Amino acid sequence: MRVRPASLLPLALLAAALSACGGGTTAAPPTTTATATTPPPARLLPAGIDPPRGCYVTVFMVEDATRAQVARMRRRLLASRLVRSVSFVPKALVFRRFAKTDPAAAKLLGFNPFGDRFEVVPRTRDAALALIADLATDPGPIANATPSRGCAPRG
């Protein structure tokens, strides 16, 4: 098959235009901004005495998780496109929350039976289940991950 010179004309014009513009080699790299296809990065928020409202996933850390493991899990959650925000809830705060809801039972306990956890607000209800499935494939120092009642399908 023989190539006709006229069919190469558009390519030659494009090459000439690019070389006249410097080929783009000196242009600044494109900036990355949140667009319709790229969600904004997840935010790290402080945990409060009350858990998040609506749909969230509680990621229970294993009892003997190290600081390094907790930090890795925080980075992993913050890097997920499924996640809107992440809060680390230390076991002392979990116990304070429990004492707020059931003071009598909290007084009876001679120790704090709770562990550290993360409360993760997903971008959507479907993202909550996808996040749990993702965590199940490589759980690391996670004992469990459960959705809140707010993640239940509306119906």
C-alpha positions in Angstrom: 0.0 0.0 0.0 1.4 3.3 -1.0 1.0 6.5 1.2 -0.1 9.6 -0.6 1.8 12.7 0.3 -1.6 14.6 0.6 -2.6 12.3 3.5 0.4 13.4 5.4 -0.4 17.1 5.1 -2.4 17.4 8.3 0.4 15.7 10.3 3.0 18.0 8.8 0.9 21.1 9.7 0.4 19.8 13.3 4.2 19.2 13.6 4.9 22.6 12.3 2.5 24.3 14.7 3.9 22.4 17.7 7.5 23.2 16.8 6.6 26.9 16.4 5.1 26.9 19.9 8.2 25.3 21.3 6.7 21.8 21.4 5.4 22.4 24.8 8.7 21.6 26.5 9.0 24.9 28.3 5.4 25.2 29.4 4.5 24.9 33.1 3.2 21.5 34.1 -0.6 21.3 34.4 -2.0 22.0 37.8 -4.2 19.4 39.4 -7.5 20.7 40.7 -10.7 18.9 41.7 -13.0 18.4 38.8 -16.1 16.6 38.1 -14.1 13.4 37.7 -11.6 13.9 40.5 -13.1 14.4 43.9 -11.4 16.8 46.4 -9.1 15.1 48.8 -10.5 13.6 52.0 -10.2 15.8 55.1 -8.9 14.8 58.5 -11.2 16.1 61.2 -11.0 16.0 64.9 -13.3 13.5 66.6 -15.9 15.0 69.0 -18.0 13.6 71.8 -20.7 12.7 69.2 -20.1 10.5 66.2 -20.8 11.9 62.7 -24.4 12.3 61.6 -25.8 10.2 58.7 -23.8 7.6 56.9 -20.3 6.7 58.2 -18.1 3.7 58.6 -16.5 2.8 61.9 -13.1 1.2 61.3 -12.1 -0.7 64.5 -8.4 -1.1 65.0 -6.9 -4.2 66.5 -6.1 -3.9 70.2 -2.4 -4.0 69.8 -2.1 -1.7 66.8 1.1 0.4 66.8 1.3 4.1 66.2 2.9 3.4 62.8 0.0 1.1 61.9 -2.6 3.7 62.9 -0.7 6.3 60.9 -0.6 4.1 57.8 -4.3 3.4 58.1 -5.0 7.1 58.4 -3.0 7.8 55.3 -4.8 4.9 53.5 -8.2 6.2 54.4 -7.4 9.8 53.5 -6.0 8.7 50.1 -9.2 6.8 49.2 -11.4 8.5 46.5 -14.4 6.9 48.4 -13.8 9.0 51.5 -15.0 12.5 52.3 -13.6 12.8 55.8 -11.7 10.8 58.5 -11.6 11.2 62.3 -9.5 9.2 64.6 -11.3 8.3 67.8 -8.9 7.2 70.6 -10.2 4.6 73.1 -10.5 7.2 75.9 -12.9 9.2 73.8 -14.9 6.1 72.9 -15.2 5.4 76.7 -16.4 9.0 77.3 -19.0 8.5 74.6 -20.1 5.3 76.2 -20.3 6.9 79.7 -22.4 9.7 78.2 -25.0 7.2 76.9 -24.9 4.8 79.8 -23.3 6.3 82.9 -24.4 3.4 85.2 -22.7 0.8 83.1 -19.6 2.9 82.7 -19.3 3.2 86.5 -19.5 -0.6 86.8 -16.6 -1.2 84.5 -13.2 -1.2 86.1 -11.3 -0.7 82.8 -11.8 0.6 79.3 -12.8 -2.3 77.1 -12.9 -0.2 73.9 -10.2 0.2 71.3 -9.1 3.0 69.0 -11.1 3.5 65.8 -11.6 5.7 62.8 -14.9 7.2 61.8 -15.0 7.6 58.0 -17.6 9.6 56.2 -18.0 8.2 52.7 -18.8 10.3 49.6 -22.0 8.3 49.0 -23.9 5.5 50.7 -22.7 3.1 48.0 -19.1 4.3 48.7 -19.5 3.1 52.3 -20.0 -0.5 51.2 -17.2 -0.2 48.6 -14.9 1.1 51.3 -15.7 -1.8 53.6 -15.1 -4.3 50.7 -11.8 -2.5 50.0 -10.7 -2.8 53.6 -11.7 -6.5 53.7 -9.3 -7.3 50.8 -6.3 -6.0 52.8 -7.4 -5.4 56.4 -4.0 -4.8 58.0 -4.5 -3.8 61.6 -8.3 -3.7 61.4 -10.5 -5.8 63.6 -13.7 -4.8 61.8 -15.4 -2.2 59.7 -19.1 -1.5 60.0 -21.5 1.0 58.4 -23.7 3.1 60.6 -27.5 2.9 60.6 -27.4 6.1 58.4 -25.9 4.0 55.6 -29.0 1.7 55.3 -30.8 2.0 52.0 -33.7 4.4 52.1 -36.9 2.7 51.2 
